[in-house]
Amino acid sequence: MDLDVFVTAHRAEWDRLETLLRRRRRLTGAEADELVALYQRTTTHLSLLRSSAPDPALTGRLTSLVARARSTVTGARKASWRDAARFFTTSFPAAVYRLRHWWIPTAVLSIAVAALIGWWIAAHPEVQASIGAPEDLRDMTRPGGQYETYYSSHPAASFAAQVWTNNAQAVALCLVLGAFAGIPVLWVLAQNMLNLGFGIGLMSSAGRLDTFLGLILPHGLLELTAVFVAAGIGLRLGWTLIDPGPRTRRTALAEEGRSALGVAIGLAAVLFVSGAIEGFVTPSGLPTWARIGIGIAAELAFLLYVYVLGGRAVRAGETGDVEATDRPATVPTAA
């Protein structure tokens, strides 16, 4: 494409569109029709420019022009309860279901690593000695020790809020840092699995693994699932940077990034539930089987939610992205 010839041929249309957008009075019927036609042409021009002869200054001007025209043509869109309902019944479960081939292997491998770390610590007293002094370890693992009192050391409501905040930050880090080739996500996962492995190993060496599992499983099933989902999707976002597939890298990152942002919002709600369980159920006086049963029920409810609603949405063509009317125009690519 000869950029100078392209600009000369279409500048008058862009200038006319800008003039119509600046009109303070109501447009006539003919002017409104003209604005719509110019908006459609300029959108095509912008796509051609991006794919054939990208020029930062001109692309910036046309992007701004198309955005203003689109707002004028479609009108300002306000969020509604319908959007919230669609998000929780379609977009969020669809995104999680669509990317299950990333977060399920992440979960399996992560749990295997945590179990291996736990076995290594439990089977090697010299490793335990390198973690802490014997009296400190006994204080952590004894009946009524730090591992047990941790869940009842603060009022339930404030503890649940603190847990929710910390977990939401970890999930957000996985999703946001995924854009950096996914490497920071592995670090976040490693930290979580190392902490879990330490607990398994130390409590197992003290002969109290059943107590540890009784404390961690009620909330940990749902909490760790949320972390694994975030990590898997973060890794998928990082892989998109390396291999965008048939889409342009810009388009692929935009689509996967919007989906990841939606997942972050949805997982915040999931972590709110796990935080409530950790704050009110884990330290409660309920029998161990009842507390674990509540955790299993919450986990199964989430998985059914993802596989039933998400599977149905994906089969209907949903990807977890925003609605088509809210997406920017896509850039054509060569076959």
Order of alpha helices (4+ residues) and beta strands (2+ residues): alpha-alpha-alpha-alpha-alpha-alpha-alpha-alpha-alpha-alpha-alpha-alpha-alpha-alpha-alpha
